[in-house]
Amino acid sequence: MKKTFLSLFFLGFGFMIHAQLNPVSWSFNAEKIADKTYEVKMTATLQNKWHIYSQNQPDDVDIVPTTFTVNPNPLIVIDGNIAELGKMEKFTDKQLGVTLYQYSKTVTFVQKIKLKANVKTSFSGSVEYQTCDDEKCLPPKTIRFSVGIK
């Protein structure tokens, strides 16, 4: 009985630590919006009290904006820049005298793409981001993604 209790305790404790160290989860999908045209949606869902930064920040801030790197694919043409859909918050750090642009709860980054032909392929790359709460920031993290396009 003691072993079971201790095992459950440490398992629960491990989940709590993991949740604190990984307060954002990502999902990726593609939606066909016209012939050979898709919107790739990259959604960050954040735990309460955490935020992620916009791609666009003032030059004088010392945080890591969300940055996407797209792997080259000869079958895909990138159409415009990655848009941000969500409630952007402006946070002014009085100590540093700078304004930061951030999202809480959820934000969806949308990249419009066009296929050169009607083929199955993938849109892949990586996203680097930093999450912070009111007291601390976690080190920047990079994750890879791949979205099937049909």
C-alpha positions in Angstrom: 0.0 0.0 0.0 2.8 2.4 0.9 4.6 1.6 -2.4 1.4 2.3 -4.4 0.8 5.6 -2.5 4.4 6.7 -3.1 4.3 5.7 -6.7 1.1 7.7 -7.3 2.5 10.7 -5.3 5.7 10.8 -7.4 3.8 10.3 -10.6 1.4 13.2 -9.8 4.4 15.3 -8.7 6.1 14.5 -12.0 3.1 15.6 -14.0 2.9 18.9 -12.0 6.6 19.6 -12.7 6.1 18.7 -16.4 3.1 21.0 -16.6 5.1 23.9 -15.1 8.0 23.4 -17.4 5.8 23.0 -20.5 2.9 25.5 -20.1 2.1 25.6 -23.9 0.8 22.9 -26.2 0.8 23.2 -30.0 -1.5 21.8 -32.7 -1.0 22.0 -36.4 -3.5 21.4 -39.3 -4.2 22.5 -42.8 -7.5 23.6 -44.2 -8.3 23.8 -48.0 -9.8 27.2 -48.8 -9.7 27.0 -52.7 -8.2 24.9 -55.4 -4.6 24.2 -54.5 -4.8 26.8 -51.8 -4.6 26.0 -48.0 -4.3 27.7 -44.7 -1.9 26.1 -42.3 -3.0 26.8 -38.8 -0.4 26.5 -36.0 -2.2 27.0 -32.6 -0.6 27.5 -29.2 -2.8 26.8 -26.2 -1.4 28.1 -22.9 -2.1 27.2 -19.3 -3.5 29.9 -17.0 -1.2 32.8 -16.2 1.2 32.1 -19.0 1.8 34.0 -22.2 3.6 33.7 -25.5 5.1 36.5 -27.5 4.0 37.9 -30.8 6.2 37.5 -33.9 6.6 41.3 -34.0 8.3 43.0 -31.0 10.1 46.4 -30.5 13.8 46.2 -31.3 14.9 47.1 -27.8 13.3 44.2 -25.9 15.1 41.2 -24.5 12.6 38.4 -25.1 12.3 35.8 -27.8 9.5 36.5 -30.2 7.7 33.6 -31.7 9.6 32.7 -34.9 8.7 30.1 -37.6 11.2 28.5 -39.9 9.7 26.8 -42.9 11.5 23.9 -44.6 11.8 24.5 -48.4 9.3 22.5 -50.5 9.5 22.8 -54.3 5.7 21.9 -54.5 4.6 24.8 -52.3 4.5 28.5 -52.8 4.3 30.6 -49.6 1.6 33.3 -49.9 2.3 36.2 -47.7 3.5 36.4 -44.1 2.2 34.4 -41.1 -0.8 36.1 -39.6 -1.7 36.0 -35.9 -5.3 35.4 -34.8 -6.0 35.9 -31.1 -6.4 38.7 -28.5 -3.1 40.5 -28.5 -2.2 42.1 -25.2 0.2 45.0 -24.8 2.3 44.6 -21.7 4.4 47.6 -20.5 7.3 46.7 -18.3 7.8 49.8 -16.2 11.2 48.7 -15.0 12.6 48.3 -18.5 10.4 51.0 -20.1 9.4 48.8 -23.0 6.1 47.5 -24.3 5.8 43.8 -25.3 3.1 42.2 -27.5 1.9 38.9 -26.1 -1.0 36.4 -26.1 -2.6 34.4 -23.3 -4.8 31.4 -23.4 -4.6 30.8 -27.2 -3.2 32.2 -30.4 -3.4 30.8 -33.9 -0.6 31.5 -36.5 -1.9 31.2 -40.0 0.2 30.7 -43.2 -1.5 30.7 -46.5 0.1 28.4 -49.1 -0.5 27.4 -52.7 0.4 24.0 -54.3 2.1 24.1 -57.7 0.1 21.0 -58.6 -2.6 18.8 -57.1 -0.3 16.5 -55.2 0.1 15.2 -51.6 2.9 16.8 -49.8 3.7 18.4 -46.4 4.3 21.8 -44.9 7.1 21.4 -42.3 9.5 23.4 -40.2 10.0 24.5 -36.6 8.7 27.1 -34.2 10.8 28.9 -31.6 9.0 30.5 -28.8 9.3 31.7 -25.2 6.7 31.5 -22.5 6.5 33.7 -19.4 4.2 34.3 -16.5 4.2 37.4 -14.2 7.2 36.2 -12.3 9.5 34.3 -14.6 10.3 33.3 -18.2 11.3 29.8 -19.3 14.2 29.4 -21.7 13.2 29.6 -25.4 12.0 26.3 -26.8 12.0 25.0 -30.4 9.7 22.3 -31.7 9.4 20.7 -35.1 6.1 20.3 -37.0 4.9 18.6 -40.2 1.4 19.1 -41.6 0.1 16.8 -44.4 -1.3 18.7 -47.4 -3.7 16.7 -49.7 
